[in-house]
Amino acid sequence: MNHALPALLILATSLAACTSMAPKSSYTQDSLPDAVKVPAGNVVAMETRAKGELTYECKDKANMPGQVEWTFVGPKADLMDRAGKAVGKYYGPPATWEAMDGSKVSGAQVAVAPSGPGDIPYQLVKANPAMGSGAMTGTTYIQRVALQGGAAPAAGCTPETRGQRTVVMYQGDYIFWKAA
């Protein structure tokens, strides 16, 4: 009688159970405002965490002579996967998400919704066709969630400081979606 056979069957069964329990995306949009939810027919393709900075410039308010405000200039952030491994970067203008494989995507803002005090808003972006082939190929939507910081300063922009720039640190998740 071959005693190795039962041990091999147990090992094979155990390995099969492990592969069937491969981690799937646990991301859910349930707690997000409806305005920034991705439409049905799309699935999560990649989840990233961005850490970086947002630049603002003190500029004249449109159609309001003599008044100034902090105006968004552009982002610069590193994108990491859930394990903390670098997978790309986010920069602009225009807002561009670029994977390490060189594929990149930009898009048009569809909606924003308030997040927490001092945090930039949630955002939903409809992706343009990707440039290059790779991780960004087929991206339909990009969702900005789980935000910390990044809001324009509450003070410091005056007519005397017009033209000055300031950098604000932020962190957030960018969820990339593809058609199902």
Secondary structure by P-SEA (a helix, b strand, c coil): cccaaaaaaaaaaaaaaaaaacccccccccccccccccccccccccccccccbbbbbbccccccccbbbbbbcbbbbbbbcccccccccccccccccccccccccccccccccccccccccccccccccccccccccccccccccccccccccccccccccccbbbbbbbbbbbbbbccc
